[in-house]
Amino acid sequence: MNTKQITAAVILFAAAGAAMAEAPYPPETKFVSTKTRAEVISELQQAQAQGLIANGDNYPIVIQARSTRSREQVVSQSQSASDNSIYAGA
């Protein structure tokens, strides 16, 4: 009789575990878009034009700031600086 009770308990626990495994987690919710297909395509084209779309594993996208100095200004500044003011490595 003891074996029958253990077997019944194992079967009940297995059935309860199987029933719980069928419920999706997190609960699935239906996606409802607020934009039209044309709006999404135009946003994609704008992002591509601005260079915000990454290829492969190039994340995060860092946009380089434009320099306000001309090449001649940078060259003259580096030539006029003394050896102590420019970092030359370790």
C-alpha positions as a Python dict, from the first residue, in 0.01 Angstrom:
ca = {
    (1, 'M'): (0, 0, 0),
    (2, 'N'): (285, 234, 74),
    (3, 'T'): (424, 178, -278),
    (4, 'K'): (87, 270, -431),
    (5, 'Q'): (77, 598, -239),
    (6, 'I'): (431, 690, -344),
    (7, 'T'): (355, 605, -707),
    (8, 'A'): (36, 811, -697),
    (9, 'A'): (222, 1107, -545),
    (10, 'V'): (495, 1092, -811),
    (11, 'I'): (234, 1082, -1089),
    (12, 'L'): (47, 1381, -941),
    (13, 'F'): (367, 1585, -907),
    (14, 'A'): (466, 1501, -1266),
    (15, 'A'): (123, 1603, -1394),
    (16, 'A'): (132, 1930, -1200),
    (17, 'G'): (480, 2011, -1332),
    (18, 'A'): (373, 1937, -1689),
    (19, 'A'): (67, 2161, -1654),
    (20, 'M'): (279, 2451, -1525),
    (21, 'A'): (535, 2408, -1802),
    (22, 'E'): (277, 2479, -2070),
    (23, 'A'): (203, 2834, -1955),
    (24, 'P'): (426, 3085, -2140),
    (25, 'Y'): (640, 3312, -1927),
    (26, 'P'): (623, 3606, -1955),
    (27, 'P'): (264, 3598, -2071),
    (28, 'E'): (237, 3662, -2442),
    (29, 'T'): (71, 3988, -2539),
    (30, 'K'): (-38, 4079, -2889),
    (31, 'F'): (177, 4350, -3050),
    (32, 'V'): (-13, 4644, -3192),
    (33, 'S'): (185, 4891, -3399),
    (34, 'T'): (111, 5262, -3384),
    (35, 'K'): (305, 5345, -3703),
    (36, 'T'): (236, 5271, -4064),
    (37, 'R'): (475, 5078, -4285),
    (38, 'A'): (562, 5399, -4474),
    (39, 'E'): (655, 5576, -4148),
    (40, 'V'): (885, 5292, -4045),
    (41, 'I'): (1054, 5285, -4385),
    (42, 'S'): (1109, 5664, -4379),
    (43, 'E'): (1262, 5642, -4029),
    (44, 'L'): (1492, 5365, -4149),
    (45, 'Q'): (1605, 5571, -4446),
    (46, 'Q'): (1674, 5873, -4221),
    (47, 'A'): (1879, 5658, -3982),
    (48, 'Q'): (2078, 5511, -4270),
    (49, 'A'): (2147, 5860, -4407),
    (50, 'Q'): (2272, 5974, -4064),
    (51, 'G'): (2493, 5665, -4024),
    (52, 'L'): (2305, 5529, -3724),
    (53, 'I'): (2253, 5177, -3860),
    (54, 'A'): (2518, 4931, -3743),
    (55, 'N'): (2657, 4643, -3947),
    (56, 'G'): (2750, 4325, -3767),
    (57, 'D'): (2889, 4375, -3416),
    (58, 'N'): (2970, 4747, -3439),
    (59, 'Y'): (2781, 4857, -3126),
    (60, 'P'): (2746, 5116, -2984),
    (61, 'I'): (2750, 5362, -3270),
    (62, 'V'): (2969, 5660, -3182),
    (63, 'I'): (2941, 5967, -3403),
    (64, 'Q'): (3267, 6160, -3421),
    (65, 'A'): (3243, 6532, -3354),
    (66, 'R'): (3361, 6762, -3631),
    (67, 'S'): (3670, 6969, -3559),
    (68, 'T'): (3643, 7345, -3578),
    (69, 'R'): (4012, 7386, -3660),
    (70, 'S'): (4168, 7366, -4003),
    (71, 'R'): (4456, 7135, -4086),
    (72, 'E'): (4696, 7429, -4098),
    (73, 'Q'): (4593, 7540, -3748),
    (74, 'V'): (4656, 7193, -3606),
    (75, 'V'): (4995, 7163, -3777),
    (76, 'S'): (5109, 7507, -3659),
    (77, 'Q'): (4995, 7434, -3303),
    (78, 'S'): (5186, 7105, -3291),
    (79, 'Q'): (5501, 7266, -3435),
    (80, 'S'): (5494, 7560, -3195),
    (81, 'A'): (5441, 7345, -2882),
    (82, 'S'): (5747, 7266, -2673),
    (83, 'D'): (5852, 6904, -2607),
    (84, 'N'): (5710, 6911, -2251),
    (85, 'S'): (5357, 7003, -2357),
    (86, 'I'): (5296, 6717, -2602),
    (87, 'Y'): (5242, 6368, -2467),
    (88, 'A'): (5482, 6136, -2646),
    (89, 'G'): (5393, 5801, -2487),
    (90, 'A'): (5497, 5611, -2180),
}
